[in-house]
Amino acid sequence: MNRENLARIVQHATCSVFGFQDASNDAHRRVLADVIQTTQEESATVLCEPSLTRSTARPADVVIVCPIRGVAVVEVKGVSLSDIKEISPGGQFGIQYAGGAHSRNPFAQVRNAMFDIKDAAQRVYEGQFSIPFRYFVALPRITRSEWMQRWGKEAFCPQELIFEDDLLRLSRGLEKAGGKRLEGASLTFWPAAELRAVHCAFGDSSVLFPEPQERQPRRPREATLGEMFDESAESYKTLSDEQQTLSAQYWEKGPRVIRGVAGSGKTIVLANNLARRVQRLCSQESLFSEDRENPPRILVVCFNRTLVPFVEKKIAVAYRQRTGASLPDGVVTVLAFNRLMWHLSEKGVWRYQKIFAKGVSDQMRADKYLADLAFLKENDTATFDGNAFDAIYCDEGQDFAEAEFQLLSQLTKRHLPEPSLFVFYDDAQNLYGQKRPNWQSLGLNVIGGRSRIMVECFRNTRQIVDAAFNVLYGSFAEKASKVPTKAFGDISTLVDKNLLEDCEGYWRTKFAKREGLPAKATFAESEAAENQLILDRLQWLILDQEVRIEDILVLSFRKDRIENLAKFLSGAGKTFLPELHMAFEEKDAILGQRQRLTLSTVASAKGYDAYCVLLVSANQFKTNIDGRAAFYVGCTRAIEYLEVIGYRREGLFAEFERATSRPEPTNSEI
């Protein structure tokens, strides 16, 4: 069974099918095809290698979820009879692989996978399940008669072991058994709430949770912010349907553009989609053998250097959830854009151009790179082919100039029919004032379903987004201030989708649905008074509210302001203050490290978030479009608690004060 035949079967399937592209070998595809063809109910779902939330165990090969059949988990072993050298009564197979003999117990493996699914579903469903859970081990390259002939009449052959000639009867047998159990329970179908809980158990959601070593268990006092943040971190989270759908997209041909509001999970989708892609590549035979001339190379590029370790970590976690293994070396490279330019100059691809050279625009710099690249392609194809990429994923794409997308598209391999470029961006977080690219003029076809918009914010509370959004669009701005046009963040789309409403000159956001604490504006009489206020606030947060130090992010617009604040805090002599982490000084270190207080410019913290954000010296933000975008980015780093502090009642701080002092819209306004 090849991929093309399986794709045709899925195309004509009556039931819902997810992840069939992840079937890694002929045996796996054979079992999946037979299950799909014999499961005809529209309400049934067949999943291939579905990840579980908060699990790094290898996924089950095939899972059936059906209102009649219940839940069935199938482990596929594509071994031939000659590969099995011995078998124990408990189901331990002695299998001869190319690298030597190994013992495997597929029954224990699939049984554990089934209970993992049930346990994950139980987190969602309150009560006892009535829906049946069953498991099977499939040997699609062995017939039942061959098995009995080899091992004799007393052969190990439990009912959970199915063979090549049983595959077409599996789904029908489950349907018959499920029908009998339903009849005995006086039911027509298994309860919809139980089925929903099972579906919630699946999803590439490990990237939503902290690593166990990052958040040590503790018991903060009740009704403190520390308790609130800990509960939020440990609460059961699943990807939205939109995030899961995009994570599972089969993007073997590019390009693609994913737009999304702040906090919609663009980086999560990038990490999960890329992890699935690498998993498929790794399943190919001899992928990393020494005789392979051109192993696959995938690039992830972002503009912000401090974001690189964060993205690397998310991809590694996503891959570990999919496979239970570490990301293979050499396949994925994550680089900041400027470092990518330098790296390729060292490889002889082009001459390096300084990114902030005086009098040199983004277009001029990109044109020089493109000229060098064109010369290389014509005169030294070996060097180009050795450094080109099979696919390029671009995070925080709004930071890139149009010409830089053209440059990235030219770094994909020559044999590709189209540039395999995948761009994730949000206009409203456009710190550098880049215009939205004209993809068609760049030779990138993103029409016909290749462009998607993620329109729900999951990171921030509605109160935080409301206040920040109204400053972004100047709801309380002076007439002389420059504010973005409605096209800047595609307001028309949000309004059309009923995700944004104008309440008498105040934007009420509906794309952020989670309610929370009001955003807070605090005034200080001077910069010195602001320093003391910040110190007092940190003491209140860390000691009184028992907030973890790593849950606090202190941001400012200007680097010198953070440097001065750091000097003040370091000289304060307070024992509760930990080591300070200056993001723009340790550019290759991830933000939010344990027992370190992170201080950063907004630009360096882009792409990160924290449960508590103190945005200081807010009066220093410029009132132009770039300044408003930076302010919006700073505010939307906050997951639960946002306090904006200023020492002059002017500019964006004054606007934020007015935005947060406005009464909540009445029902008639909403």
C-alpha positions as CSV (number, residue, x, y, z in Angstrom):
1,M,0.0,0.0,0.0
2,N,1.7,3.2,-1.1
3,R,0.9,6.8,-0.1
4,E,-1.0,7.6,-3.3
5,N,-3.4,4.7,-3.0
6,L,-4.0,5.5,0.7
7,A,-4.7,9.1,-0.2
8,R,-7.3,8.0,-2.7
9,I,-9.0,5.8,-0.1
10,V,-9.1,8.6,2.4
11,Q,-10.6,10.9,-0.3
12,H,-13.6,8.6,-0.7
13,A,-13.9,7.7,3.0
14,T,-17.2,8.2,4.7
15,C,-15.7,8.4,8.2
16,S,-13.4,11.2,9.3
17,V,-9.7,10.5,8.9
18,F,-6.8,12.4,10.6
19,G,-3.1,12.1,10.1
20,F,-3.0,9.5,7.4
21,Q,0.1,11.1,5.9
22,D,2.0,10.1,9.1
23,A,1.6,6.3,8.3
24,S,5.3,5.5,8.0
25,N,5.4,2.2,6.1
26,D,3.5,-0.2,3.9
27,A,2.2,-2.3,6.8
28,H,0.9,0.7,8.7
29,R,-0.8,2.0,5.5
30,R,-2.4,-1.4,4.8
31,V,-4.0,-1.6,8.3
32,L,-5.1,2.0,8.1
33,A,-6.7,1.5,4.6
34,D,-8.6,-1.6,5.7
35,V,-9.9,0.1,8.8
36,I,-11.0,3.2,6.8
37,Q,-12.7,1.1,4.1
38,T,-14.7,-0.9,6.6
39,T,-15.7,2.0,8.9
40,Q,-18.5,3.7,7.0
41,E,-20.3,5.8,9.7
42,E,-19.9,9.5,9.2
43,S,-19.8,10.0,13.0
44,A,-16.8,7.7,13.3
45,T,-13.2,8.9,13.4
46,V,-10.0,7.1,12.4
47,L,-6.7,8.6,13.6
48,C,-3.2,7.8,12.6
49,E,-0.5,8.2,15.2
50,P,-2.5,10.8,17.2
51,S,-0.4,12.5,19.9
52,L,-1.8,12.8,23.4
53,T,-1.8,16.0,25.4
54,R,1.0,16.2,27.9
55,S,2.6,12.9,26.8
56,T,5.9,12.2,25.2
57,A,5.3,8.5,24.7
58,R,5.2,7.3,21.1
59,P,1.6,7.6,19.7
60,A,-0.5,4.6,19.0
61,D,-0.5,3.6,15.3
62,V,-4.2,3.6,14.7
63,V,-7.1,4.7,16.9
64,I,-10.8,4.3,16.1
65,V,-13.3,6.5,18.0
66,C,-17.0,5.7,17.2
67,P,-20.4,6.2,18.8
68,I,-21.1,2.5,18.2
69,R,-17.7,0.7,18.2
70,G,-16.3,2.7,21.2
71,V,-12.5,3.2,21.3
72,A,-10.1,0.8,19.7
73,V,-6.3,1.1,19.7
74,V,-4.2,-0.8,17.2
75,E,-0.5,-1.4,17.3
76,V,0.9,-2.4,13.9
77,K,4.0,-4.7,13.6
78,G,5.1,-5.0,10.0
79,V,7.4,-7.9,10.6
80,S,7.3,-11.1,8.6
81,L,7.0,-14.6,10.2
82,S,10.7,-15.2,9.6
83,D,11.6,-12.1,11.6
84,I,10.0,-13.5,14.8
85,K,12.5,-15.9,16.3
86,E,10.6,-16.7,19.5
87,I,7.5,-15.7,21.5
88,S,6.8,-16.0,25.2
89,P,3.4,-16.8,26.8
90,G,3.1,-13.1,27.9
91,G,3.4,-11.8,24.4
92,Q,7.1,-11.0,24.3
93,F,8.3,-11.2,20.7
94,G,11.9,-11.9,19.9
95,I,12.4,-10.0,16.6
96,Q,15.4,-10.1,14.4
97,Y,16.1,-6.6,13.0
98,A,18.9,-5.5,10.7
99,G,20.8,-4.2,13.7
100,G,20.4,-7.4,15.8
101,A,17.8,-9.2,17.8
102,H,15.5,-7.3,20.2
103,S,12.7,-8.3,22.5
104,R,9.4,-6.4,22.2
105,N,6.1,-6.8,23.9
106,P,3.6,-5.1,21.5
107,F,0.7,-6.1,23.8
108,A,2.1,-4.2,26.7
109,Q,2.9,-1.3,24.4
110,V,-0.6,-1.1,23.0
111,R,-2.3,-1.7,26.3
112,N,-0.3,1.2,27.8
113,A,-1.3,3.4,24.9
114,M,-4.9,2.5,25.4
115,F,-4.8,3.4,29.1
116,D,-2.9,6.6,28.3
117,I,-5.8,7.6,26.1
118,K,-8.3,6.7,28.7
119,D,-6.4,8.6,31.4
120,A,-6.1,11.7,29.2
121,A,-9.8,11.6,28.4
122,Q,-10.6,11.1,32.1
123,R,-9.0,14.5,32.8
124,V,-11.7,16.1,30.7
125,Y,-14.7,13.9,31.6
126,E,-16.1,13.9,35.2
127,G,-17.5,10.5,36.0
128,Q,-17.1,6.9,35.0
129,F,-16.8,5.9,31.3
130,S,-19.4,3.6,29.9
131,I,-17.8,3.6,26.5
132,P,-15.6,0.5,25.8
133,F,-11.8,0.8,25.3
134,R,-10.1,-2.1,23.5
135,Y,-6.7,-2.8,22.0
136,F,-5.2,-5.0,19.3
137,V,-1.9,-6.0,17.8
138,A,-2.0,-6.3,14.0
139,L,0.4,-8.4,12.0
140,P,-0.6,-7.5,8.4
141,R,2.2,-9.5,6.8
142,I,1.3,-12.8,8.5
143,T,-1.9,-14.9,8.0
144,R,-3.5,-16.8,10.8
145,S,-2.8,-20.2,9.2
146,E,0.9,-19.4,8.8
147,W,1.1,-18.4,12.4
148,M,-0.6,-21.6,13.6
149,Q,1.5,-23.7,11.3
150,R,4.7,-22.1,12.6
151,W,3.9,-22.2,16.4
152,G,1.5,-25.1,16.6
153,K,-1.9,-25.6,18.1
154,E,-0.8,-24.3,21.5
155,A,0.5,-21.1,19.8
156,F,0.2,-17.8,21.7
157,C,-2.9,-16.4,19.9
158,P,-5.1,-14.2,22.1
159,Q,-8.2,-12.5,20.7
160,E,-6.3,-9.2,20.6
161,L,-3.9,-10.5,18.0
162,I,-5.1,-10.0,14.5
163,F,-3.6,-11.2,11.2
164,E,-3.6,-10.2,7.5
165,D,-6.9,-12.1,6.9
166,D,-8.5,-10.5,9.9
167,L,-8.0,-6.9,9.0
168,L,-11.2,-6.5,6.9
169,R,-13.2,-8.1,9.8
170,L,-11.8,-5.9,12.6
171,S,-14.0,-2.8,12.2
172,R,-17.1,-4.9,11.5
173,G,-16.4,-7.1,14.5
174,L,-16.1,-4.0,16.7
175,E,-19.3,-2.7,15.3
176,K,-21.1,-5.9,16.2
177,A,-19.6,-6.2,19.7
178,G,-20.4,-2.5,20.4
179,G,-24.0,-2.9,19.2
180,K,-24.5,-5.8,21.7
181,R,-23.0,-3.8,24.6
182,L,-25.2,-0.7,23.7
183,E,-28.3,-2.9,23.6
184,G,-27.4,-4.3,27.0
185,A,-27.1,-0.8,28.3
186,S,-30.3,0.3,26.7
187,L,-28.4,2.9,24.6
188,T,-28.4,3.6,20.9
189,F,-25.0,5.3,20.9
190,W,-22.2,5.9,23.5
191,P,-22.7,9.2,25.3
192,A,-21.7,12.2,23.3
193,A,-19.9,13.8,26.3
194,E,-17.7,10.7,26.6
195,L,-16.9,10.8,22.9
196,R,-16.0,14.5,23.2
197,A,-13.7,13.8,26.1
198,V,-11.9,11.1,24.1
199,H,-11.4,13.5,21.2
200,C,-10.0,16.1,23.7
201,A,-7.4,13.6,24.7
202,F,-5.7,13.9,21.4
203,G,-3.6,16.8,20.1
204,D,0.0,18.0,19.8
205,S,-0.3,20.0,23.0
206,S,2.9,19.3,24.8
207,V,4.2,22.7,23.6
208,L,1.5,24.3,25.8
209,F,3.0,23.0,29.1
210,P,6.2,23.7,31.0
211,E,8.8,21.0,31.4
212,P,8.6,19.3,34.8
213,Q,12.1,20.6,35.8
214,E,11.1,24.2,34.9
215,R,8.3,24.4,37.5
216,Q,9.0,22.6,40.6
217,P,5.9,21.6,42.6
218,R,5.0,23.8,45.5
219,R,2.0,25.0,47.6
220,P,1.6,28.8,47.6
221,R,-0.9,30.4,49.9
222,E,-4.5,30.4,48.7
223,A,-5.9,33.5,46.9
224,T,-2.4,34.8,45.9
225,L,-1.4,35.6,42.4
226,G,1.2,32.9,42.8
227,E,-1.5,30.3,43.3
228,M,-3.5,31.7,40.4
229,F,-0.4,31.5,38.0
230,D,0.5,28.0,39.1
231,E,-3.1,26.8,38.6
232,S,-3.0,28.3,35.1
233,A,0.3,26.7,34.3
234,E,-0.9,23.3,35.4
235,S,-4.4,23.5,34.1
236,Y,-5.4,21.0,31.4
237,K,-4.9,22.6,28.0
238,T,-5.6,21.3,24.5
239,L,-5.1,22.9,21.1
240,S,-8.1,24.5,19.5
241,D,-9.6,22.8,16.4
242,E,-8.0,25.4,14.3
243,Q,-4.5,25.0,15.8
244,Q,-4.8,21.2,15.6
245,T,-5.9,21.3,11.9
246,L,-3.1,23.6,11.0
247,S,-0.6,21.5,12.9
248,A,-1.6,18.5,10.9
249,Q,-1.6,20.2,7.5
250,Y,0.5,18.3,4.9
251,W,2.6,21.1,3.6
252,E,4.8,19.2,1.2
253,K,4.3,21.9,-1.4
254,G,4.6,25.6,-0.6
255,P,4.2,28.4,-0.1
256,R,1.8,29.0,2.8
257,V,0.9,32.1,4.8
258,I,-0.6,31.9,8.3
259,R,-1.8,35.2,9.8
260,G,-3.0,35.4,13.3
261,V,-3.8,37.8,16.1
262,A,-1.4,38.1,19.1
263,G,-1.6,35.0,21.2
264,S,-3.3,32.8,18.6
265,G,-0.6,30.1,18.7
266,K,1.3,30.7,15.5
267,T,4.6,29.5,16.9
268,I,2.8,26.4,18.4
269,V,1.4,25.6,15.0
270,L,4.8,26.1,13.4
271,A,6.5,23.8,15.9
272,N,3.9,21.0,15.6
273,N,3.7,21.1,11.8
274,L,7.4,21.0,11.5
275,A,7.7,18.2,14.0
276,R,5.3,16.1,11.9
277,R,7.2,16.9,8.8
278,V,10.5,15.7,10.4
279,Q,8.8,12.6,11.6
280,R,7.7,11.8,8.1
281,L,11.2,12.4,6.8
282,C,12.7,10.2,9.5
283,S,10.4,7.3,8.6
284,Q,11.9,7.1,5.1
285,E,14.3,4.3,4.6
286,S,18.0,5.1,5.0
287,L,17.3,8.8,5.7
288,F,20.4,9.3,7.7
289,S,22.6,6.7,6.2
290,E,26.2,7.6,5.5
291,D,25.8,7.0,1.8
292,R,22.9,9.5,1.4
293,E,24.3,12.5,-0.5
294,N,21.8,15.2,0.4
295,P,20.0,14.6,3.8
296,P,17.0,16.9,4.2
297,R,17.6,20.4,5.6
298,I,14.8,22.6,7.1
299,L,15.3,26.2,8.2
300,V,13.4,28.1,10.8
301,V,14.2,31.8,10.7
302,C,13.0,34.7,12.8
303,F,14.2,38.3,13.1
304,N,14.7,38.4,16.8
305,R,17.8,36.5,18.0
306,T,16.6,36.0,21.5
307,L,13.6,34.1,20.2
308,V,15.8,31.4,18.6
309,P,16.2,29.2,21.8
310,F,12.5,29.5,22.5
311,V,11.5,28.2,19.0
312,E,14.2,25.5,19.2
313,K,12.7,24.2,22.4
314,K,9.1,24.2,21.1
315,I,10.1,22.2,18.1
316,A,12.1,19.7,20.2
317,V,9.1,19.2,22.6
318,A,6.7,18.8,19.7
319,Y,8.9,16.2,18.1
320,R,9.4,14.3,21.3
321,Q,5.7,14.2,21.8
322,R,5.2,12.8,18.3
323,T,8.0,10.2,18.5
324,G,9.2,9.8,22.1
325,A,12.7,10.6,20.8
326,S,15.0,13.5,20.5
327,L,15.0,15.6,17.4
328,P,17.7,14.2,15.0
329,D,20.8,16.3,14.5
330,G,21.3,18.3,11.4
331,V,17.8,18.3,10.0
332,V,16.4,21.5,11.6
333,T,18.3,24.7,11.8
334,V,16.9,27.7,13.8
335,L,18.6,31.0,13.1
336,A,17.9,34.7,13.4
337,F,17.9,36.4,10.0
338,N,21.1,38.3,10.4
339,R,23.0,35.3,11.7
340,L,21.6,33.3,8.7
341,M,23.1,35.9,6.4
342,W,26.5,35.6,8.2
343,H,26.3,31.8,8.3
344,L,25.8,31.6,4.6
345,S,28.5,34.1,3.9
346,E,30.9,31.8,5.8
347,K,29.8,29.0,3.4
348,G,30.6,31.0,0.4
349,V,27.0,31.7,-0.7
350,W,27.4,35.5,-0.8
351,R,29.2,38.5,0.8
352,Y,27.8,39.5,4.2
353,Q,26.0,42.8,4.3
354,K,25.7,44.6,7.7
355,I,22.1,44.7,8.7
356,F,22.1,48.3,10.1
357,A,24.6,49.8,7.6
358,K,24.1,53.6,7.3
359,G,22.3,54.6,4.1
360,V,21.5,51.0,3.1
361,S,17.8,50.1,3.0
362,D,16.4,46.6,3.4
363,Q,15.7,46.5,-0.4
364,M,19.3,47.5,-1.2
365,R,20.8,44.9,1.1
366,A,18.5,42.2,-0.2
367,D,19.3,43.1,-3.8
368,K,23.0,42.6,-3.1
369,Y,22.3,39.2,-1.7
370,L,20.1,38.3,-4.6
371,A,22.7,39.3,-7.1
372,D,25.4,37.1,-5.3
373,L,22.9,34.3,-5.1
374,A,22.0,34.5,-8.8
375,F,25.7,34.4,-9.7
376,L,26.3,31.3,-7.4
377,K,23.4,29.4,-9.0
378,E,24.8,30.0,-12.4
379,N,28.4,29.3,-11.7
380,D,28.7,27.1,-8.6
381,T,25.6,24.9,-8.3
382,A,27.4,22.5,-6.0
383,T,27.8,25.2,-3.3
384,F,24.3,26.4,-3.7
385,D,22.8,22.9,-3.6
386,G,24.9,22.1,-0.5
387,N,23.4,25.1,1.4
388,A,19.8,25.3,0.0
389,F,16.9,24.2,2.1
390,D,14.1,21.7,1.5
391,A,11.7,24.0,3.4
392,I,11.9,27.3,5.2
393,Y,9.6,28.3,8.1
394,C,9.5,32.0,9.0
395,D,8.2,33.0,12.4
396,E,7.2,36.6,13.3
397,G,7.1,37.3,9.6
398,Q,5.8,40.9,10.1
399,D,9.4,41.8,11.1
400,F,10.7,41.0,7.6
401,A,10.9,43.4,4.6
402,E,9.2,42.3,1.4
403,A,12.6,41.9,-0.3
404,E,13.8,39.6,2.4
405,F,10.9,37.1,1.7
406,Q,12.0,37.1,-1.9
407,L,15.5,36.3,-0.7
408,L,14.3,33.5,1.6
409,S,12.3,32.0,-1.2
410,Q,15.4,31.8,-3.4
411,L,17.2,29.8,-0.7
412,T,14.9,26.8,-1.2
413,K,16.2,23.9,-3.4
414,R,16.2,24.2,-7.2
415,H,14.2,21.0,-7.9
416,L,11.1,22.2,-6.0
417,P,8.3,23.3,-8.4
418,E,7.5,26.2,-6.0
419,P,9.4,27.8,-3.1
420,S,8.7,25.8,0.1
421,L,8.3,28.9,2.3
422,F,5.9,29.0,5.2
423,V,5.3,32.4,6.8
424,F,3.6,33.1,10.2
425,Y,2.8,36.8,11.0
426,D,0.6,39.4,12.6
427,D,0.3,42.9,11.2
428,A,-0.5,44.4,14.6
429,Q,2.9,43.3,16.0
430,N,4.8,45.1,13.3
431,L,7.6,46.7,15.3
432,Y,9.6,47.8,12.3
433,G,6.8,49.3,10.2
434,Q,7.2,46.9,7.4
435,K,4.4,46.9,4.8
436,R,2.4,43.8,4.1
437,P,4.1,41.9,1.3
438,N,2.5,41.6,-2.2
439,W,3.1,37.8,-2.3
440,Q,2.1,37.5,-6.0
441,S,4.7,40.1,-7.1
442,L,7.4,38.0,-5.2
443,G,6.4,34.9,-7.2
444,L,4.7,33.3,-4.2
445,N,1.3,31.8,-4.9
446,V,-0.7,31.9,-1.6
447,I,-4.2,31.8,-3.1
448,G,-6.5,28.8,-3.3
449,G,-6.5,27.8,0.4
450,R,-2.8,28.6,1.0
451,S,-3.5,31.5,3.2
452,R,-5.2,31.1,6.6
453,I,-6.1,33.5,9.4
454,M,-6.0,32.5,13.1
455,V,-8.6,34.8,14.7
456,E,-8.7,33.7,18.4
457,C,-6.3,34.8,21.1
458,F,-5.6,32.2,23.7
459,R,-2.7,33.8,25.5
460,N,-4.2,37.0,26.9
461,T,-7.3,37.9,28.8
462,R,-9.9,40.1,27.1
463,Q,-9.1,42.9,29.5
464,I,-5.5,43.0,28.5
465,V,-6.2,42.9,24.8
466,D,-9.0,45.5,25.0
467,A,-6.7,48.1,26.6
468,A,-3.7,47.4,24.3
469,F,-5.8,47.3,21.1
470,N,-7.3,50.7,21.8
471,V,-3.9,52.2,22.3
472,L,-2.7,50.6,19.1
473,Y,-5.5,52.2,17.1
474,G,-5.5,55.5,19.0
475,S,-9.0,55.4,20.5
476,F,-7.8,58.1,22.9
477,A,-5.0,59.7,20.8
478,E,-4.4,63.4,20.2
479,K,-5.4,64.4,16.7
480,A,-1.7,65.0,15.7
481,S,-0.7,61.4,16.6
482,K,-0.2,58.9,13.8
483,V,-2.4,55.8,14.2
484,P,-2.6,52.7,12.0
485,T,-5.2,52.4,9.3
486,K,-7.8,49.8,9.6
487,A,-5.9,47.7,7.1
488,F,-2.9,47.5,9.5
489,G,-4.4,44.6,11.5
490,D,-7.1,43.8,9.1
491,I,-9.8,45.2,11.2
492,S,-12.4,44.6,8.5
493,T,-11.9,40.9,8.7
494,L,-12.3,40.9,12.5
495,V,-15.4,43.0,12.3
496,D,-16.9,40.8,9.5
497,K,-16.3,37.7,11.7
498,N,-17.9,39.4,14.7
499,L,-14.6,39.3,16.6
500,L,-14.3,43.1,17.0
501,E,-17.0,45.8,17.7
502,D,-16.9,49.6,17.8
503,C,-18.5,50.6,21.1
504,E,-18.8,54.4,20.7
505,G,-15.2,54.9,19.7
506,Y,-13.8,52.1,21.9
507,W,-12.8,48.8,20.3
508,R,-14.3,45.9,22.2
509,T,-12.3,42.8,21.2
510,K,-14.1,39.4,21.0
511,F,-11.2,37.4,19.6
512,A,-9.8,37.3,23.2
513,K,-12.5,35.4,25.1
514,R,-10.9,34.6,28.4
515,E,-11.9,37.0,31.2
516,G,-9.4,38.0,33.8
517,L,-7.9,40.8,36.0
518,P,-8.2,44.4,34.8
519,A,-5.1,45.8,33.1
520,K,-3.6,48.4,35.5
521,A,-2.1,51.8,34.9
522,T,0.2,53.2,37.6
523,F,1.7,56.7,37.7
524,A,5.0,57.7,39.3
525,E,6.1,61.3,39.9
526,S,9.6,60.9,38.4
527,E,11.9,58.3,37.0
528,A,13.5,57.9,40.4
529,A,10.1,57.4,42.0
530,E,9.3,54.9,39.3
531,N,12.4,52.9,40.2
532,Q,11.2,52.7,43.8
533,L,7.7,51.8,42.7
534,I,9.0,49.0,40.6
535,L,11.1,47.7,43.5
536,D,8.1,47.8,45.8
537,R,5.9,46.1,43.3
538,L,8.5,43.3,42.8
539,Q,8.6,42.8,46.6
540,W,4.8,42.6,46.7
541,L,4.7,40.1,43.9
542,I,7.5,37.9,45.1
543,L,6.9,38.0,48.9
544,D,3.3,38.9,49.4
545,Q,1.8,37.2,46.4
546,E,4.3,34.4,46.1
547,V,4.7,34.8,42.4
548,R,7.5,32.7,40.9
549,I,10.4,35.0,39.9
550,E,10.5,33.4,36.4
551,D,6.8,34.4,35.9
552,I,7.6,38.1,36.0
553,L,8.8,40.0,32.9
554,V,9.9,43.6,33.2
555,L,9.8,45.4,29.8
556,S,10.6,48.9,28.5
557,F,10.8,50.5,25.2
558,R,14.4,51.7,25.5
559,K,17.5,49.7,26.3
560,D,19.1,52.4,28.4
561,R,16.0,52.5,30.6
562,I,16.3,48.8,31.4
563,E,20.1,49.3,32.0
564,N,19.4,52.1,34.5
565,L,16.7,50.1,36.2
566,A,18.9,47.1,36.5
567,K,21.6,49.2,38.2
568,F,19.1,50.5,40.7
569,L,17.7,47.0,41.5
570,S,21.2,45.5,41.8
571,G,22.2,48.2,44.2
572,A,19.0,48.0,46.3
573,G,20.4,45.2,48.5
574,K,17.1,43.4,48.8
575,T,17.5,39.7,49.5
576,F,14.3,38.8,47.7
577,L,15.7,40.0,44.4
578,P,17.3,37.2,42.5
579,E,19.9,37.3,39.7
580,L,18.9,39.6,36.9
581,H,18.7,38.4,33.3
582,M,19.2,41.2,30.8
583,A,17.7,39.7,27.6
584,F,19.6,42.0,25.2
585,E,23.0,41.1,26.8
586,E,22.4,37.3,26.8
587,K,20.9,37.1,23.3
588,D,21.2,33.3,23.0
589,A,19.6,32.5,26.4
590,I,15.9,31.7,26.7
591,L,13.8,34.2,28.7
592,G,12.0,33.2,31.9
593,Q,14.7,31.0,33.4
594,R,14.1,29.6,36.9
595,Q,15.1,31.9,39.7
596,R,16.0,34.7,37.3
597,L,14.2,38.0,36.9
598,T,14.1,38.9,33.2
599,L,14.4,42.5,32.2
600,S,14.2,43.3,28.5
601,T,13.3,45.7,25.8
602,V,10.0,44.9,24.0
603,A,11.9,44.1,20.9
604,S,14.1,41.5,22.6
605,A,11.0,39.9,24.3
606,K,9.0,39.5,21.1
607,G,7.5,36.1,20.8
608,Y,7.7,35.4,24.6
609,D,5.1,35.7,27.3
610,A,4.9,35.7,31.1
611,Y,2.1,35.5,33.6
612,C,3.0,38.9,35.0
613,V,4.3,41.8,32.9
614,L,5.5,45.2,34.2
615,L,5.7,47.6,31.3
616,V,7.8,50.5,32.7
617,S,8.4,54.0,31.5
618,A,5.5,53.7,29.1
619,N,5.6,57.4,28.4
620,Q,8.8,56.8,26.4
621,F,7.0,54.9,23.7
622,K,6.6,57.0,20.5
623,T,3.1,57.9,19.4
624,N,3.8,57.0,15.8
625,I,2.6,53.7,14.3
626,D,5.9,51.8,15.1
627,G,5.7,53.0,18.7
628,R,2.1,51.9,19.0
629,A,2.9,48.5,17.6
630,A,5.8,48.1,20.1
631,F,3.4,49.1,23.0
632,Y,0.8,46.5,21.8
633,V,3.5,43.9,21.6
634,G,4.7,44.7,25.2
635,C,1.2,44.6,26.6
636,T,0.3,41.3,24.9
637,R,3.3,39.5,26.5
638,A,1.1,39.3,29.7
639,I,-0.9,36.2,30.2
640,E,-2.8,37.2,33.4
641,Y,-1.4,40.4,35.0
642,L,-0.4,43.5,33.2
643,E,0.7,46.7,34.9
644,V,1.8,49.7,32.8
645,I,3.9,52.3,34.7
646,G,4.8,55.8,33.6
647,Y,6.4,58.8,35.1
648,R,4.8,61.4,32.8
649,R,1.2,61.6,31.9
650,E,1.8,61.9,28.2
651,G,1.9,59.9,25.0
652,L,0.8,56.3,25.1
653,F,0.9,56.0,28.8
654,A,-1.8,58.8,29.0
655,E,-3.8,56.9,26.4
656,F,-3.5,53.7,28.3
657,E,-4.7,55.4,31.5
658,R,-7.8,56.6,29.7
659,A,-8.4,53.1,28.1
660,T,-8.2,51.4,31.5
661,S,-10.3,53.9,33.3
662,R,-13.2,53.6,30.8
663,P,-16.1,51.7,32.3
664,E,-16.8,48.2,30.9
665,P,-19.2,48.3,27.9
666,T,-22.8,47.8,28.8
667,N,-24.8,45.0,27.2
668,S,-26.4,47.5,24.8
669,E,-22.9,48.5,23.6
670,I,-21.7,45.0,23.0
